[in-house]
């Protein structure tokens, strides 16, 4: 067995750097491994990762973070899903809820019973069977504890928060557990001439930061993984054409609703994320179809409130590193790849990188088999998120602008084409290893954007039509009663989670 690591160096701060520092400090307690983080206050962070998906609750639990303290410290609100406006057709909207739809009965998944009822003439929307959607539509929220047999077992939620405050919160957490922060800019990444491994970072002021394992959290630049090691970047713009973003905060929209909104625009889409102290807004677009000034004008013309800051422009290329882990460098966050925030996966991919690193943690021998398994897992996660995002752009009837006509003509990844074809024929959903989006998420987007199956699982006919109707009606009643019993989202925040 090789010797254990002695020191981990994290290059870069922001959400990625401090999430990694906090989780490693917690996970490596008692090992004697030192953790150092190098960042410069002169270098800004992207800071638009303000919306999350439910697995972040698990990340917080691993760290032992108190939910009330966390939400207060980050000016947070709660998120029951995402409302999509004008994606399928202009004037149409649908909701991607967290949690699941209904309960399975009659030997088939719940949605097959819904399809059977639909075939018999019942036009009740699938959304009526989601507690998260019904509560969101009524502006209600309570962080209920799910229990077996309870309707709240179908309920899921995540958070909106200020990304800068989140990084600061995790910095306090990590430093309290021994992480050492070095202020300074990295001037050189030194490599061993024989192995090509990184040996140390030279800061511009002459300080030398040595380590065994280096985490690249330097953002789009990829200072270690890209510039120093030359790891190839896989460009996915043929599937995801947007390559620009403009972000601007506005005054708070009151009361803050418990969901994110994504509104399709002529050459991309616009987000709205409600926080306690302000609202986050942004326009994601393709520079092939609109210039930056025009895109900024679209954003500013469609705000719900007065801006409280200047618009910030970002450029990106969707895709990922061919290897997220190369030699003794693991890329985390934007240095490992970027998938636009349409489904709020940026922070989750950081979380997944960290948890996979802890699961496949190396010693100083850096076994290639461990590295290869990590790369396989992270590559798979990026791929399945890519497919889910591509679905949004391509399953549309919009042809009113050149951008949307282009999206309709995108050739699908084989894995996505197979999934859509199976659902369209049979109503069945192919499962892929490591897909962070479960069946309910795929159902929401597929049906919300007009992909309705021609067939269904005929085992659903084992439940008589009258019995099926009664069960579905009872589910709708329980869900409606549970939503009505919740306080409003605004009241929940004011009573329990109000930020200082």
VEXDREN-2710 file (C-alpha; in Angstrom, 1 decimal):
% VEXDREN-2710
k/r/px/py/pz
1/UNK/0.0/0.0/0.0
2/UNK/1.3/3.5/-0.9
3/UNK/1.7/6.3/1.6
4/UNK/-1.3/8.4/2.3
5/UNK/-1.6/12.0/1.1
6/UNK/-0.1/14.6/3.2
7/UNK/-1.5/17.9/1.8
8/UNK/-4.4/18.8/-0.6
9/UNK/-4.2/22.1/-2.3
10/UNK/-7.4/23.7/-3.7
11/UNK/-6.7/26.3/-6.4
12/UNK/-9.6/28.8/-6.4
13/UNK/-12.4/29.7/-4.1
14/UNK/-16.0/30.5/-5.0
15/UNK/-18.7/27.9/-4.5
16/UNK/-16.6/25.1/-6.0
17/UNK/-13.5/25.8/-3.9
18/UNK/-15.3/26.2/-0.6
19/UNK/-17.8/23.3/-1.2
20/UNK/-14.7/21.1/-1.7
21/UNK/-12.9/22.6/1.3
22/UNK/-15.9/22.1/3.6
23/UNK/-16.6/18.6/2.5
24/UNK/-13.0/17.5/2.6
25/UNK/-12.5/19.0/6.1
26/UNK/-15.5/17.1/7.3
27/UNK/-14.7/13.9/5.5
28/UNK/-11.0/13.7/6.3
29/UNK/-11.2/14.5/10.0
30/UNK/-8.7/12.5/12.0
31/UNK/-6.6/11.5/8.9
32/UNK/-3.9/14.2/9.4
33/UNK/-4.3/15.4/5.8
34/UNK/-3.8/19.2/5.6
35/UNK/-6.0/21.2/3.3
36/UNK/-5.0/24.6/1.9
37/UNK/-7.1/26.8/-0.4
38/UNK/-5.5/29.5/-2.6
39/UNK/-7.7/32.4/-3.9
40/UNK/-7.4/36.0/-4.7
41/UNK/-10.0/38.6/-3.7
42/UNK/-9.0/40.5/-6.9
43/UNK/-10.3/37.7/-9.1
44/UNK/-14.1/37.6/-9.2
45/UNK/-16.3/34.5/-9.3
46/UNK/-19.2/33.8/-11.7
47/UNK/-21.6/33.8/-8.8
48/UNK/-24.8/33.0/-10.6
49/UNK/-25.3/29.5/-9.2
50/UNK/-28.2/30.6/-7.1
51/UNK/-30.7/27.7/-7.7
52/UNK/-30.3/24.1/-6.6
53/UNK/-31.9/20.7/-6.9
54/UNK/-32.9/18.4/-3.9
55/UNK/-29.7/16.4/-3.5
56/UNK/-28.1/19.5/-1.9
57/UNK/-30.1/18.6/1.2
58/UNK/-27.9/15.4/1.4
59/UNK/-24.7/17.5/1.1
60/UNK/-25.8/19.7/3.9
61/UNK/-26.7/16.7/6.1
62/UNK/-23.2/15.2/5.5
63/UNK/-21.7/18.4/6.7
64/UNK/-24.1/18.6/9.7
65/UNK/-25.4/22.0/8.5
66/UNK/-28.5/23.3/10.3
67/UNK/-31.1/24.2/7.7
68/UNK/-32.5/27.3/9.5
69/UNK/-29.0/28.7/10.0
70/UNK/-28.0/28.0/6.4
71/UNK/-31.1/29.6/4.8
72/UNK/-30.8/32.7/7.0
73/UNK/-27.1/33.1/6.3
74/UNK/-27.5/32.9/2.5
75/UNK/-30.7/35.0/2.2
76/UNK/-32.3/31.8/1.0
77/UNK/-35.8/30.8/-0.1
78/UNK/-37.2/27.4/-1.0
79/UNK/-37.6/25.9/-4.4
80/UNK/-40.3/23.3/-5.3
81/UNK/-39.4/23.2/-8.9
82/UNK/-39.1/25.2/-12.1
83/UNK/-41.8/26.9/-14.1
84/UNK/-41.2/26.8/-17.9
85/UNK/-42.9/29.5/-19.9
86/UNK/-43.1/29.6/-23.8
87/UNK/-40.8/26.5/-24.3
88/UNK/-43.2/24.2/-26.1
89/UNK/-45.3/26.9/-27.7
90/UNK/-45.6/30.6/-27.0
91/UNK/-48.3/31.2/-24.5
92/UNK/-47.9/27.7/-22.9
93/UNK/-46.3/26.9/-19.6
94/UNK/-45.6/23.8/-17.5
95/UNK/-43.9/22.9/-14.2
96/UNK/-41.0/20.6/-13.4
97/UNK/-41.8/19.7/-9.8
98/UNK/-39.4/18.1/-7.3
99/UNK/-40.6/14.9/-5.7
100/UNK/-42.7/12.4/-7.5
101/UNK/-46.2/12.0/-9.1
102/UNK/-48.8/10.1/-7.1
103/UNK/-48.3/6.5/-5.8
104/UNK/-47.9/3.4/-7.9
105/UNK/-50.9/1.0/-7.9
106/UNK/-52.0/-1.9/-10.0
107/UNK/-48.6/-3.5/-10.8
108/UNK/-47.5/-0.6/-13.0
109/UNK/-45.9/2.8/-12.4
110/UNK/-48.3/5.6/-11.4
111/UNK/-47.9/7.4/-14.7
112/UNK/-49.1/4.4/-16.6
113/UNK/-52.4/4.5/-14.7
114/UNK/-52.6/8.2/-15.6
115/UNK/-52.1/7.3/-19.2
116/UNK/-54.8/4.7/-19.0
117/UNK/-57.2/7.3/-17.5
118/UNK/-56.3/9.7/-20.2
119/UNK/-57.0/7.1/-22.9
120/UNK/-60.5/6.8/-21.3
121/UNK/-61.1/10.5/-21.7
122/UNK/-59.8/11.9/-18.4
123/UNK/-57.9/15.1/-19.1
124/UNK/-56.7/15.8/-15.6
125/UNK/-53.1/17.1/-16.0
126/UNK/-50.2/15.1/-14.6
127/UNK/-49.3/18.1/-12.5
128/UNK/-52.4/17.6/-10.3
129/UNK/-50.7/14.6/-8.8
130/UNK/-47.6/16.4/-7.6
131/UNK/-47.8/17.9/-4.1
132/UNK/-44.7/20.1/-5.0
133/UNK/-46.5/21.5/-8.0
134/UNK/-49.8/22.1/-6.3
135/UNK/-48.1/23.8/-3.3
136/UNK/-45.9/25.9/-5.6
137/UNK/-48.9/27.1/-7.7
138/UNK/-50.6/28.2/-4.5
139/UNK/-47.5/29.9/-3.1
140/UNK/-47.3/27.5/-0.1
141/UNK/-44.4/25.8/1.5
142/UNK/-43.5/24.0/4.7
143/UNK/-40.3/21.9/5.2
144/UNK/-42.3/18.8/6.2
145/UNK/-40.6/15.6/7.3
146/UNK/-41.6/12.7/5.0
147/UNK/-42.9/9.6/6.7
148/UNK/-43.9/6.2/5.4
149/UNK/-47.4/6.3/4.0
150/UNK/-47.6/10.1/4.1
151/UNK/-48.3/12.3/1.1
152/UNK/-45.2/14.2/2.1
153/UNK/-43.1/11.1/1.0
154/UNK/-43.8/12.4/-2.5
155/UNK/-42.7/15.9/-1.7
156/UNK/-39.3/17.4/-2.6
157/UNK/-37.6/20.7/-2.4
158/UNK/-34.3/22.6/-2.8
159/UNK/-33.1/26.1/-2.3
160/UNK/-32.4/29.5/-3.9
161/UNK/-29.6/31.4/-2.3
162/UNK/-27.0/34.1/-2.8
163/UNK/-24.0/32.3/-4.2
164/UNK/-21.5/34.7/-2.7
165/UNK/-23.0/34.4/0.7
166/UNK/-23.0/30.6/0.3
167/UNK/-19.3/30.6/-0.4
168/UNK/-18.7/32.8/2.6
169/UNK/-20.8/30.5/4.8
170/UNK/-18.8/27.4/3.7
171/UNK/-15.5/29.3/4.1
172/UNK/-16.4/29.9/7.8
173/UNK/-17.3/26.3/8.1
174/UNK/-14.1/25.0/6.5
175/UNK/-11.7/27.4/8.3
176/UNK/-13.3/26.4/11.7
177/UNK/-12.3/22.8/10.8
178/UNK/-8.7/23.6/10.0
179/UNK/-8.6/24.6/6.3
180/UNK/-5.9/27.2/5.7
181/UNK/-6.6/29.9/3.2
182/UNK/-3.8/31.6/1.2
183/UNK/-4.6/35.0/-0.3
184/UNK/-2.8/35.5/-3.6
185/UNK/-2.7/35.0/-7.4
186/UNK/-1.2/31.9/-8.9
187/UNK/1.7/32.8/-11.1
188/UNK/3.0/29.4/-12.1
189/UNK/1.9/25.8/-12.0
190/UNK/5.1/23.7/-11.6
191/UNK/5.2/20.2/-13.0
192/UNK/7.5/17.2/-12.3
193/UNK/9.7/16.8/-15.4
194/UNK/9.4/13.0/-15.2
195/UNK/5.8/12.3/-14.1
196/UNK/4.1/15.4/-15.3
197/UNK/2.4/15.7/-11.9
198/UNK/1.9/19.1/-10.4
199/UNK/4.4/19.6/-7.6
200/UNK/3.6/23.1/-6.4
201/UNK/1.9/26.4/-7.2
202/UNK/4.1/29.6/-7.2
203/UNK/2.1/32.6/-6.2
204/UNK/2.9/36.0/-7.8
205/UNK/4.5/37.2/-4.6
206/UNK/7.0/34.3/-4.5
207/UNK/5.3/32.0/-2.1
208/UNK/5.4/28.3/-2.9
209/UNK/2.4/26.0/-2.1
210/UNK/3.3/22.4/-2.3
211/UNK/0.8/19.5/-2.3
212/UNK/0.2/15.9/-3.2
213/UNK/-3.3/16.3/-4.7
214/UNK/-4.5/19.5/-6.4
215/UNK/-8.1/20.5/-7.0
216/UNK/-8.6/22.9/-9.9
217/UNK/-11.5/25.3/-8.9
218/UNK/-10.2/28.1/-11.1
219/UNK/-13.4/28.4/-13.2
220/UNK/-13.6/28.6/-16.9
221/UNK/-9.9/29.2/-17.2
222/UNK/-9.0/25.7/-15.9
223/UNK/-5.5/26.9/-14.9
224/UNK/-4.3/23.5/-13.8
225/UNK/-6.4/20.9/-15.7
226/UNK/-6.4/22.9/-18.9
227/UNK/-3.5/25.3/-19.2
228/UNK/-0.9/23.3/-17.3
229/UNK/-1.9/19.7/-18.1
230/UNK/-3.6/20.3/-21.5
231/UNK/-6.6/18.1/-20.8
232/UNK/-8.9/18.2/-23.8
233/UNK/-12.3/20.0/-23.6
234/UNK/-15.3/18.3/-25.3
235/UNK/-17.3/21.1/-27.1
236/UNK/-21.1/20.4/-27.0
237/UNK/-22.3/23.4/-28.8
238/UNK/-23.8/21.2/-31.6
239/UNK/-26.3/20.1/-29.0
240/UNK/-26.5/23.1/-26.7
241/UNK/-26.1/26.2/-28.8
242/UNK/-26.2/28.9/-26.2
243/UNK/-22.8/30.4/-25.4
244/UNK/-23.4/33.7/-23.6
245/UNK/-25.1/34.9/-20.4
246/UNK/-26.0/38.3/-18.9
247/UNK/-26.9/38.4/-15.2
248/UNK/-28.4/41.3/-13.2
249/UNK/-30.0/41.5/-9.7
250/UNK/-33.2/43.4/-9.1
251/UNK/-35.2/44.5/-6.1
252/UNK/-37.1/41.7/-4.5
253/UNK/-40.3/40.5/-6.0
254/UNK/-42.7/40.2/-3.1
255/UNK/-43.9/37.7/-2.0
256/UNK/-41.1/35.4/-3.3
257/UNK/-42.6/32.4/-4.9
258/UNK/-41.2/28.9/-4.1
259/UNK/-39.9/28.1/-7.5
260/UNK/-37.6/29.2/-10.3
261/UNK/-39.0/30.6/-13.5
262/UNK/-37.5/30.0/-17.0
263/UNK/-39.0/31.9/-19.8
264/UNK/-38.0/31.1/-23.4
265/UNK/-36.9/34.2/-25.5
266/UNK/-36.3/34.6/-29.2
267/UNK/-32.7/33.5/-29.0
268/UNK/-32.4/31.8/-25.7
269/UNK/-34.1/32.0/-22.3
270/UNK/-34.4/34.1/-19.2
271/UNK/-34.2/33.0/-15.5
272/UNK/-35.8/34.5/-12.4
273/UNK/-34.7/33.4/-9.0
274/UNK/-36.4/34.9/-5.9
275/UNK/-34.2/35.5/-2.8
276/UNK/-35.1/37.2/0.4
277/UNK/-33.3/40.4/-0.3
278/UNK/-33.3/40.5/-4.1
279/UNK/-34.2/38.6/-7.2
280/UNK/-31.6/37.1/-9.5
281/UNK/-32.2/37.4/-13.2
282/UNK/-30.3/36.4/-16.3
283/UNK/-30.5/35.9/-20.1
284/UNK/-28.8/32.8/-21.6
285/UNK/-28.5/33.1/-25.4
286/UNK/-26.7/32.1/-28.5
287/UNK/-24.3/34.7/-30.0
288/UNK/-25.0/33.2/-33.5
289/UNK/-28.5/34.6/-33.3
290/UNK/-28.3/37.8/-31.2
291/UNK/-25.6/40.2/-30.3
292/UNK/-24.6/41.1/-26.7
293/UNK/-26.2/44.6/-26.7
294/UNK/-29.5/43.3/-28.1
295/UNK/-29.5/40.4/-25.6
296/UNK/-29.0/42.8/-22.7
297/UNK/-31.8/45.0/-24.0
298/UNK/-34.1/41.9/-24.0
299/UNK/-33.2/41.1/-20.4
300/UNK/-33.7/44.7/-19.1
301/UNK/-37.0/45.0/-20.9
302/UNK/-38.4/41.9/-19.2
303/UNK/-37.5/42.5/-15.5
304/UNK/-40.1/42.4/-12.8
305/UNK/-38.5/45.1/-10.7
306/UNK/-35.8/47.8/-10.8
307/UNK/-32.2/46.6/-11.2
308/UNK/-29.9/47.0/-8.2
309/UNK/-26.6/46.4/-10.0
310/UNK/-25.0/46.5/-13.4
311/UNK/-25.5/43.7/-15.8
312/UNK/-22.6/41.2/-16.0
313/UNK/-21.7/39.5/-19.2
314/UNK/-20.3/35.9/-19.4
315/UNK/-19.0/33.8/-22.2
316/UNK/-18.9/30.0/-22.0
317/UNK/-18.7/26.9/-24.1
318/UNK/-21.0/24.1/-23.1
319/UNK/-19.2/20.8/-22.6
320/UNK/-16.8/18.9/-20.3
321/UNK/-13.2/17.8/-19.9
322/UNK/-12.5/14.5/-21.5
323/UNK/-10.9/13.6/-18.2
324/UNK/-12.0/15.5/-15.1
325/UNK/-9.1/13.9/-13.2
326/UNK/-5.7/14.0/-14.9
327/UNK/-2.5/12.9/-13.1
328/UNK/-2.8/14.4/-9.6
329/UNK/-5.3/17.2/-10.5
330/UNK/-9.0/16.9/-10.1
331/UNK/-11.1/19.6/-11.8
332/UNK/-14.2/20.7/-9.9
333/UNK/-16.8/23.2/-11.0
334/UNK/-16.4/25.3/-14.2
335/UNK/-12.9/24.0/-14.8
336/UNK/-14.4/20.5/-15.3
337/UNK/-17.1/21.6/-17.7
338/UNK/-20.2/23.8/-18.0
339/UNK/-23.8/22.9/-18.6
340/UNK/-26.0/26.0/-18.6
341/UNK/-28.2/26.5/-15.5
342/UNK/-31.5/25.5/-17.2
343/UNK/-32.1/22.8/-14.6
344/UNK/-30.0/24.2/-11.8
345/UNK/-27.3/21.5/-12.0
346/UNK/-24.1/23.6/-11.7
347/UNK/-23.8/23.2/-7.9
348/UNK/-25.0/19.6/-8.0
349/UNK/-22.2/18.7/-10.4
350/UNK/-19.7/20.2/-7.9
351/UNK/-21.3/18.2/-5.1
352/UNK/-21.1/15.0/-7.2
353/UNK/-17.4/15.6/-8.0
354/UNK/-16.7/16.0/-4.3
355/UNK/-18.6/13.0/-3.2
356/UNK/-17.1/10.8/-5.9
357/UNK/-13.6/12.0/-5.0
358/UNK/-14.3/11.0/-1.4
359/UNK/-15.6/7.6/-2.6
360/UNK/-12.5/7.1/-4.8
361/UNK/-9.9/8.8/-2.7
362/UNK/-6.3/8.2/-3.7
363/UNK/-3.1/7.7/-1.9
364/UNK/0.2/9.0/-3.1
365/UNK/0.5/6.1/-5.6
366/UNK/-2.5/7.6/-7.6
367/UNK/-3.7/4.2/-8.8
368/UNK/-4.8/4.8/-12.5
369/UNK/-7.8/2.4/-12.0
370/UNK/-9.2/4.7/-9.3
371/UNK/-8.7/7.7/-11.5
372/UNK/-10.4/6.0/-14.4
373/UNK/-13.4/5.0/-12.4
374/UNK/-13.8/8.6/-11.1
375/UNK/-13.6/9.9/-14.7
376/UNK/-16.1/7.3/-15.9
377/UNK/-18.6/8.3/-13.2
378/UNK/-18.2/12.1/-13.8
379/UNK/-18.4/11.7/-17.5
380/UNK/-21.6/9.7/-17.2
381/UNK/-23.1/12.4/-15.0
382/UNK/-22.3/15.2/-17.4
383/UNK/-23.7/13.1/-20.3
384/UNK/-27.1/12.4/-18.7
385/UNK/-27.5/16.1/-17.6
386/UNK/-26.6/17.1/-21.2
387/UNK/-29.3/14.8/-22.6
388/UNK/-31.9/16.3/-20.2
389/UNK/-31.1/19.8/-21.2
390/UNK/-31.1/19.0/-24.9
391/UNK/-34.6/17.6/-24.5
392/UNK/-35.8/21.1/-23.5
393/UNK/-34.5/22.7/-26.7
394/UNK/-35.5/20.1/-29.2
395/UNK/-38.9/19.0/-28.0
396/UNK/-40.6/22.2/-29.1
397/UNK/-43.1/23.3/-31.7
398/UNK/-41.7/26.8/-31.8
399/UNK/-40.5/27.9/-35.3
400/UNK/-41.1/31.6/-34.9
401/UNK/-37.4/32.6/-34.8
402/UNK/-34.2/31.4/-36.5
403/UNK/-32.9/30.2/-33.1
404/UNK/-35.9/27.9/-32.5
405/UNK/-35.8/26.6/-36.0
406/UNK/-32.2/25.7/-35.4
407/UNK/-33.0/24.0/-32.2
408/UNK/-35.7/21.8/-33.8
409/UNK/-33.1/20.6/-36.3
410/UNK/-30.5/19.6/-33.8
411/UNK/-29.4/15.9/-34.2
412/UNK/-30.1/14.3/-30.8
413/UNK/-27.4/12.3/-28.9
414/UNK/-28.2/8.6/-29.4
415/UNK/-28.9/8.0/-25.8
416/UNK/-31.6/10.8/-25.8
417/UNK/-33.1/9.7/-29.1
418/UNK/-33.5/6.1/-27.7
419/UNK/-35.2/7.4/-24.5
420/UNK/-37.6/9.6/-26.4
421/UNK/-38.5/6.9/-28.9
422/UNK/-39.2/4.3/-26.1
423/UNK/-41.5/6.8/-24.3
424/UNK/-43.3/7.8/-27.4
425/UNK/-44.0/4.2/-28.3
426/UNK/-44.9/2.7/-24.9
427/UNK/-44.9/5.3/-22.2
428/UNK/-42.0/3.6/-20.6
429/UNK/-38.9/5.4/-19.5
430/UNK/-35.4/3.9/-20.1
431/UNK/-33.2/4.2/-17.0
432/UNK/-29.6/5.2/-17.3
433/UNK/-27.0/4.6/-14.7
434/UNK/-26.3/7.7/-12.6
435/UNK/-29.2/9.8/-14.0
436/UNK/-29.8/12.5/-11.3
437/UNK/-33.2/13.2/-12.8
438/UNK/-35.6/10.5/-12.0
439/UNK/-38.8/9.5/-13.9
440/UNK/-40.9/12.3/-12.5
441/UNK/-38.5/14.9/-14.0
442/UNK/-38.4/13.3/-17.4
443/UNK/-42.2/12.9/-17.3
444/UNK/-42.6/16.6/-16.5
445/UNK/-40.5/17.8/-19.4
446/UNK/-41.6/15.2/-21.9
447/UNK/-45.3/15.8/-21.4
448/UNK/-44.8/19.5/-20.7
449/UNK/-43.2/19.9/-24.1
450/UNK/-45.7/17.9/-26.1
451/UNK/-44.1/14.5/-26.2
452/UNK/-47.1/12.2/-25.4
453/UNK/-46.8/8.5/-25.9
454/UNK/-48.9/6.7/-28.5
455/UNK/-49.0/3.5/-26.4
456/UNK/-48.9/2.4/-22.8
457/UNK/-48.3/-0.5/-20.5
458/UNK/-51.5/-2.6/-20.9
459/UNK/-51.0/-4.2/-17.5
460/UNK/-52.7/-1.0/-16.2
461/UNK/-55.9/-2.5/-17.5
462/UNK/-55.7/-4.9/-14.6
463/UNK/-57.3/-2.1/-12.5
464/UNK/-61.0/-1.5/-13.5
465/UNK/-61.7/1.9/-14.9
466/UNK/-64.1/2.9/-12.1
467/UNK/-61.6/1.8/-9.4
468/UNK/-58.8/3.7/-11.1
469/UNK/-60.8/6.9/-11.3
470/UNK/-61.7/6.6/-7.6
471/UNK/-58.0/6.1/-6.6
472/UNK/-56.9/9.1/-8.8
473/UNK/-59.6/11.3/-7.3
474/UNK/-58.6/10.4/-3.8
475/UNK/-55.0/11.2/-4.6
476/UNK/-55.9/14.6/-5.9
477/UNK/-58.0/15.3/-2.8
478/UNK/-55.2/14.4/-0.4
479/UNK/-52.7/16.4/-2.3
480/UNK/-55.0/19.5/-2.4
481/UNK/-55.7/19.2/1.3
482/UNK/-52.0/18.9/2.2
483/UNK/-51.1/21.9/0.1
484/UNK/-53.9/24.0/1.6
485/UNK/-52.7/23.1/5.1
486/UNK/-49.3/24.5/4.5
487/UNK/-48.6/28.2/5.4
488/UNK/-47.6/30.5/2.6
489/UNK/-44.0/30.5/1.5
490/UNK/-43.7/34.1/2.6
491/UNK/-45.0/33.2/6.1
492/UNK/-42.7/30.3/6.5
493/UNK/-39.7/32.5/5.7
494/UNK/-40.9/35.3/8.0
495/UNK/-41.5/33.0/10.9
496/UNK/-38.6/30.7/10.8
497/UNK/-36.0/31.7/8.2
498/UNK/-35.8/35.4/8.0
499/UNK/-32.3/36.6/7.3
500/UNK/-30.7/39.2/9.5
END
